[in-house]
Structures are given as C-alpha cells and as structure tokens.
Amino acid sequence: MQTAENLVRKQYLIAPQQVEKLQLIAKKQKVSAAEVVRMAIDAFNPDAPAEMNEDELFDLVSARVKEAISETQATRKRLNETLAALGEK
C-alpha cells in the first residue's frame, strides 16, 4: 500500500453499476474502494494477450489481492504498535 504522500488525487466518471460493483468488491476484500481501483490498475497489462484465459486472469487477480491484504496487515500491525507505544507515554 502506498502512503498518502505518494498518491495523486484524480476524478473519473463511472456508471452507477460500476460504483455498486466497486463497493461490493471493496467490502468483500475489506479494503477501500480506492485500493480496489489501484489493484485493478496494477493488475491491468495492456501488453498481455487479449486471449488470457480465465485461470490465468484469476491467478493474477488473486496474487494482487493477496499482496494488498499482506500490505494492509503489515500497516495495521505498525499502526497498533504505534498506538500501543503512544498509550505507554
């Protein structure tokens, strides 16, 4: 996961059905909608053959989601450690 200092705010128009789908994915993955968008962008490879089979695509998306979950867990751990240290002071 990137820190806020490394992110750029952009505004894009998407259809209401896409908003619903984005929110559903975010809720299921327990990440923000913005994180889902970042993962989707990272997973997209315009040079990949258009005929990528479903298993390959699933493996790619699965790897990206696992990576995001791992990064989120590491961030939560650091946050909890920081909060615990602040609580001791």
Backbone hydrogen bonds, N-H to C=O, Kabsch-Sander energy under -0.5 kcal/mol:
donor,donor_aa,acceptor,acceptor_aa,energy
6,N,3,T,-1.6
7,L,4,A,-1.2
18,Q,15,A,-0.6
19,V,15,A,-1.9
20,E,16,P,-2.3
21,K,17,Q,-2.3
22,L,18,Q,-2.7
23,Q,19,V,-2.6
24,L,20,E,-2.3
25,I,21,K,-2.6
26,A,22,L,-2.5
27,K,23,Q,-2.4
28,K,24,L,-2.4
29,Q,25,I,-2.5
30,K,26,A,-1.0
31,V,26,A,-2.0
36,V,32,S,-1.7
37,V,33,A,-2.2
38,R,34,A,-2.4
39,M,35,E,-2.6
40,A,36,V,-2.4
41,I,37,V,-2.4
42,D,38,R,-2.6
43,A,39,M,-2.2
44,F,40,A,-1.3
48,A,45,N,-1.8
52,M,49,P,-1.1
57,L,53,N,-2.3
58,F,54,E,-2.7
59,D,55,D,-2.5
60,L,56,E,-2.2
61,V,57,L,-2.7
62,S,58,F,-2.9
63,A,59,D,-2.3
64,R,60,L,-2.0
65,V,61,V,-2.5
66,K,62,S,-2.6
67,E,63,A,-2.2
68,A,64,R,-2.3
69,I,65,V,-2.7
70,S,66,K,-2.5
71,E,67,E,-2.4
72,T,68,A,-2.3
73,Q,69,I,-2.7
74,A,70,S,-2.3
75,T,71,E,-2.2
76,R,72,T,-2.6
77,K,73,Q,-2.3
78,R,74,A,-2.3
79,L,75,T,-2.5
80,N,76,R,-2.8
81,E,77,K,-2.4
82,T,78,R,-2.4
83,L,79,L,-2.9
84,A,80,N,-2.5
85,A,81,E,-2.4
86,L,82,T,-2.4
87,G,83,L,-2.0
88,E,84,A,-1.2
89,K,85,A,-0.6
89,K,86,L,-0.6
